[in-house]
């Protein structure tokens, strides 16, 4: 029976999304493996790898750059799939990258399912999902171990569960929405704050348009503000956000930053730039050079026998980096 099924196997039997997700996951996994230990495209990736390496150790605290104020059991739960991969022999960096790819794929699946449920699964949508998924920046950030894949999944899940909440109160969808909102508040405080403002505004508008659903709207609003009661770091973050919006900076005493806005070393700066009306003291230093270029060149030269280093050398990329660095 199984042999007969194999004989009747045809790629034409696959739907568009079978091809899409096969290419999506395959290309992301291949790219993340080929990168090896290179983290020059996102220096923060090393930070999150370090957090993951210490996450399950005794005495770990979330008071670290990247997940400040996050609940430790929540962090251990979301990184659990990556931890299981390390038991199978994968390195910490590769495990975190595979988790990121999985989150991105699941987020994309939720968007596609939402489009199908609402009758928007047409050619325009399919073309858009391909174009957006394979934008170089989006593709890169979906393949490496940053928080962006978590954010993508959380926001996609919020939109998905909101789209499924109809006139009747569905406990499963409300629970899914609550988990998604809470997870977003733990991942990035300021993104949650912006989301909360937009959420409240949208609910007020829809409450006037569809007054019969006021009970559902109240429940949704309660879920949206729920993290404020469980995460004490959010209230100071909101206060700091408002303060930053109304505070006027009188002077800026910095030098010019060139290339990609990052620095690899500092040089004395003769004159500073300021936008205040008072006379400013000259800035002490100016950032020069491109951090990504120098970091990538250093990593390629450090491990010249890796696949990426050999490809870069064969294509002349390494020589080009040496010229512009």
Order of alpha helices (4+ residues) and beta strands (2+ residues): alpha-alpha-alpha-alpha-alpha-alpha-alpha-alpha-alpha-alpha-alpha-alpha-alpha-beta-beta-alpha-alpha-alpha
